[in-house]
Amino acid sequence: MQSRVVQMVEENKDPLVVPRTNGITRALPQRLLHLLMLFLFLCFTFSVASIYMIKYFGFHSIVPTIKPSILPCIEEESKNLESWINPPSNLLHTMSDKELLWRASMVPRVKKYPFKRVPKIAFMFLTKGPLPLAPIWERFFKGHQGFYSIYIHSLPSFEADFPASSVFYKRQVPSQVTEWGKMSMCDAERRLLANALLDISNEWFVLLSESCIPLYNFNVIYKYISQSKHSFVGAFDDPGPYGRGRYDENMLPEVNISQWRKGSQWFEMSRKLALFIVEDTKFYPKFAEFCRPACYVDEHYFPTMLTIQASNLLANRSITWVDWSRGGAHPATFGKSDITEEFMKRMLAGPNCTYNDRNTSMCYLFARKFAPSALEPLFLLAPKYLGF
């Protein structure tokens, strides 16, 4: 009896288990199918939503944190030759004088330019504030874009208000206070040269004041400067009390008295000479310490240093006309009543001089000093006598 019961239990055991196992096997594929369909539906929904957001908001709206981190790399890699040879778009930088002079002293070792370089004249205005004779200069520069650059060093407190159409618009460089006859004046000139050297197309550099005017039209002046074999820096040996009499023996051994020179503050020089000035660390400390009033450093520093380093490149004369006939520590200043046709003829006549080893009567390209009141008669007489 027991064996029969056991047999019945054993016979009934498998049928009870087998049907349960087959049910689980059939349920699993259905559940996986449901999960797969749900996953595909979510993927489709996310894709549609992504396309919608890209279309209406742009990719940067979805990943706003990626753009700032990768954009500088993209911009850095996209630089080409033009980014190195184009002049600075904004002259107001944050470099210190030390940083500026170092940056400006960089020179390409390969002399041949890999692009078409049009050499320009850098007109550098050393002023206290406004340019009262600006209308004359505007007329002078008109139609000659690409052949000149303009730089203005004024008092730091001065805010220029030139219109956007003016050639002087946004042409101020970072400046500092300057004092006549002191090293701060030479610092301002070095600052102008250094800023102008940042434009690799500037080949010649002319220092002017707010009281200067051009004596010829742009084409004449450009040709005169560009074809000259020399730079127009005044540098002569004055044996009198206002020349060698200002020499200090503490200048030795860098400068001995036979090398001491004097010259006009207003110059024109080549890029090579401008580089000598901005990179100088040998002569600057000596002049800063041992040439103080009554030694006027702006009359001696550049003429002496350039005579020592490149005397063969100097014309030893200035191309800026001034009138010392009235006497005093400063040249004459001319106002409205002084500007007549006779005055213009006398100013343009001038003495003879040497140009490219030949005698010429064309010795001055600029003139000073003119008061603001002289603007109207100068503007009227310029077409007849100055050629513009």
Solvent accessible surface area in square Angstrom, and as a share of the most:
residue,aa,sasa,rsa
1,M,182,0.81
2,Q,150,0.67
3,S,87,0.56
4,R,159,0.58
5,V,70,0.40
6,V,78,0.45
7,Q,102,0.46
8,M,100,0.45
9,V,91,0.52
10,E,107,0.48
11,E,100,0.45
12,N,83,0.43
13,K,129,0.55
14,D,91,0.47
15,P,77,0.48
16,L,135,0.67
17,V,85,0.49
18,V,79,0.45
19,P,80,0.50
20,R,188,0.69
21,T,77,0.45
22,N,70,0.36
23,G,29,0.28
24,I,101,0.51
25,T,84,0.49
26,R,157,0.57
27,A,47,0.36
28,L,95,0.47
29,P,76,0.48
30,Q,111,0.49
31,R,156,0.57
32,L,115,0.57
33,L,98,0.49
34,H,119,0.53
35,L,103,0.51
36,L,96,0.48
37,M,114,0.51
38,L,97,0.48
39,F,122,0.51
40,L,102,0.51
41,F,126,0.52
42,L,101,0.50
43,C,53,0.32
44,F,138,0.57
45,T,65,0.38
46,F,149,0.62
47,S,55,0.35
48,V,77,0.44
49,A,45,0.35
50,S,25,0.16
51,I,116,0.59
52,Y,125,0.47
53,M,79,0.35
54,I,84,0.43
55,K,148,0.63
56,Y,132,0.50
57,F,114,0.48
58,G,21,0.20
59,F,123,0.51
60,H,113,0.50
61,S,50,0.32
62,I,66,0.34
63,V,39,0.22
64,P,83,0.52
65,T,113,0.66
66,I,73,0.37
67,K,109,0.46
68,P,90,0.57
69,S,76,0.49
70,I,82,0.42
71,L,69,0.34
72,P,77,0.48
73,C,78,0.47
74,I,95,0.48
75,E,99,0.45
76,E,111,0.50
77,E,146,0.66
78,S,79,0.51
79,K,108,0.46
80,N,91,0.47
81,L,82,0.41
82,E,103,0.46
83,S,59,0.38
84,W,175,0.61
85,I,32,0.16
86,N,86,0.44
87,P,67,0.42
88,P,51,0.32
89,S,122,0.79
90,N,100,0.51
91,L,11,0.05
92,L,115,0.57
93,H,46,0.21
94,T,141,0.82
95,M,60,0.27
96,S,56,0.36
97,D,48,0.25
98,K,170,0.72
99,E,91,0.41
100,L,2,0.01
101,L,33,0.16
102,W,165,0.58
103,R,90,0.33
104,A,3,0.03
105,S,30,0.19
106,M,94,0.42
107,V,71,0.41
108,P,67,0.42
109,R,218,0.79
110,V,114,0.65
111,K,159,0.67
112,K,173,0.73
113,Y,70,0.27
114,P,106,0.67
115,F,49,0.20
116,K,188,0.80
117,R,43,0.16
118,V,58,0.33
119,P,43,0.27
120,K,25,0.11
121,I,0,0.00
122,A,0,0.00
123,F,0,0.00
124,M,0,0.00
125,F,1,0.00
126,L,14,0.07
127,T,11,0.06
128,K,149,0.63
129,G,7,0.07
130,P,86,0.54
131,L,13,0.06
132,P,39,0.24
133,L,1,0.01
134,A,11,0.08
135,P,58,0.37
136,I,1,0.00
137,W,4,0.02
138,E,52,0.23
139,R,69,0.25
140,F,3,0.01
141,F,0,0.00
142,K,157,0.66
143,G,61,0.59
144,H,42,0.19
145,Q,121,0.54
146,G,44,0.43
147,F,87,0.36
148,Y,27,0.10
149,S,9,0.06
150,I,3,0.02
151,Y,3,0.01
152,I,3,0.02
153,H,2,0.01
154,S,4,0.03
155,L,62,0.31
156,P,74,0.46
157,S,98,0.63
158,F,54,0.23
159,E,152,0.68
160,A,37,0.29
161,D,132,0.69
162,F,37,0.15
163,P,86,0.54
164,A,79,0.62
165,S,106,0.69
166,S,14,0.09
167,V,34,0.19
168,F,1,0.00
169,Y,85,0.32
170,K,149,0.63
171,R,56,0.20
172,Q,38,0.17
173,V,5,0.03
174,P,36,0.23
175,S,24,0.15
176,Q,95,0.42
177,V,98,0.56
178,T,33,0.19
179,E,88,0.39
180,W,126,0.44
181,G,0,0.00
182,K,90,0.38
183,M,27,0.12
184,S,30,0.19
185,M,22,0.10
186,C,0,0.00
187,D,36,0.19
188,A,0,0.00
189,E,2,0.01
190,R,16,0.06
191,R,12,0.04
192,L,0,0.00
193,L,0,0.00
194,A,0,0.00
195,N,5,0.02
196,A,0,0.00
197,L,6,0.03
198,L,32,0.16
199,D,2,0.01
200,I,35,0.18
201,S,19,0.13
202,N,0,0.00
203,E,42,0.19
204,W,33,0.12
205,F,0,0.00
206,V,2,0.01
207,L,0,0.00
208,L,0,0.00
209,S,5,0.03
210,E,46,0.21
211,S,13,0.09
212,C,0,0.00
213,I,0,0.00
214,P,0,0.00
215,L,2,0.01
216,Y,51,0.19
217,N,44,0.23
218,F,5,0.02
219,N,98,0.50
220,V,54,0.31
221,I,1,0.00
222,Y,40,0.15
223,K,120,0.51
224,Y,16,0.06
225,I,3,0.01
226,S,36,0.23
227,Q,105,0.47
228,S,21,0.14
229,K,119,0.50
230,H,49,0.22
231,S,5,0.03
232,F,2,0.01
233,V,2,0.01
234,G,5,0.05
235,A,6,0.05
236,F,102,0.42
237,D,57,0.30
238,D,32,0.16
239,P,113,0.71
240,G,23,0.22
241,P,101,0.64
242,Y,142,0.54
243,G,1,0.01
244,R,78,0.28
245,G,54,0.52
246,R,36,0.13
247,Y,30,0.12
248,D,47,0.24
249,E,136,0.61
250,N,77,0.39
251,M,0,0.00
252,L,86,0.43
253,P,116,0.73
254,E,45,0.20
255,V,0,0.00
256,N,56,0.29
257,I,76,0.39
258,S,62,0.40
259,Q,55,0.25
260,W,3,0.01
261,R,50,0.18
262,K,36,0.15
263,G,5,0.05
264,S,48,0.31
265,Q,24,0.11
266,W,25,0.09
267,F,7,0.03
268,E,3,0.01
269,M,0,0.00
270,S,25,0.16
271,R,33,0.12
272,K,115,0.49
273,L,0,0.00
274,A,0,0.00
275,L,25,0.12
276,F,43,0.18
277,I,0,0.00
278,V,4,0.02
279,E,86,0.38
280,D,11,0.06
281,T,115,0.67
282,K,122,0.52
283,F,3,0.01
284,Y,54,0.21
285,P,70,0.44
286,K,40,0.17
287,F,0,0.00
288,A,31,0.24
289,E,100,0.45
290,F,54,0.22
291,C,4,0.02
292,R,155,0.57
293,P,71,0.45
294,A,75,0.58
295,C,9,0.06
296,Y,52,0.20
297,V,1,0.00
298,D,11,0.06
299,E,41,0.18
300,H,0,0.00
301,Y,0,0.00
302,F,9,0.04
303,P,3,0.02
304,T,0,0.00
305,M,0,0.00
306,L,0,0.00
307,T,24,0.14
308,I,56,0.28
309,Q,78,0.34
310,A,7,0.05
311,S,64,0.41
312,N,116,0.59
313,L,46,0.23
314,L,10,0.05
315,A,27,0.21
316,N,84,0.43
317,R,39,0.14
318,S,19,0.12
319,I,2,0.01
320,T,11,0.06
321,W,23,0.08
322,V,40,0.23
323,D,13,0.07
324,W,139,0.49
325,S,95,0.61
326,R,140,0.51
327,G,45,0.43
328,G,66,0.63
329,A,77,0.59
330,H,90,0.40
331,P,17,0.11
332,A,7,0.06
333,T,64,0.37
334,F,3,0.01
335,G,16,0.15
336,K,111,0.47
337,S,104,0.67
338,D,44,0.23
339,I,10,0.05
340,T,59,0.34
341,E,67,0.30
342,E,123,0.55
343,F,12,0.05
344,M,0,0.00
345,K,118,0.50
346,R,126,0.46
347,M,2,0.01
348,L,45,0.22
349,A,63,0.49
350,G,37,0.36
351,P,81,0.51
352,N,114,0.58
353,C,21,0.13
354,T,73,0.43
355,Y,44,0.17
356,N,40,0.20
357,D,101,0.53
358,R,192,0.70
359,N,133,0.68
360,T,35,0.20
361,S,73,0.47
362,M,45,0.20
363,C,7,0.04
364,Y,58,0.22
365,L,0,0.00
366,F,0,0.00
367,A,0,0.00
368,R,25,0.09
369,K,45,0.19
370,F,4,0.02
371,A,24,0.19
372,P,87,0.55
373,S,60,0.39
374,A,0,0.00
375,L,42,0.21
376,E,100,0.45
377,P,17,0.11
378,L,0,0.00
379,F,68,0.28
380,L,126,0.63
381,L,28,0.14
382,A,0,0.00
383,P,76,0.47
384,K,139,0.59
385,Y,37,0.14
386,L,4,0.02
387,G,43,0.42
388,F,32,0.13
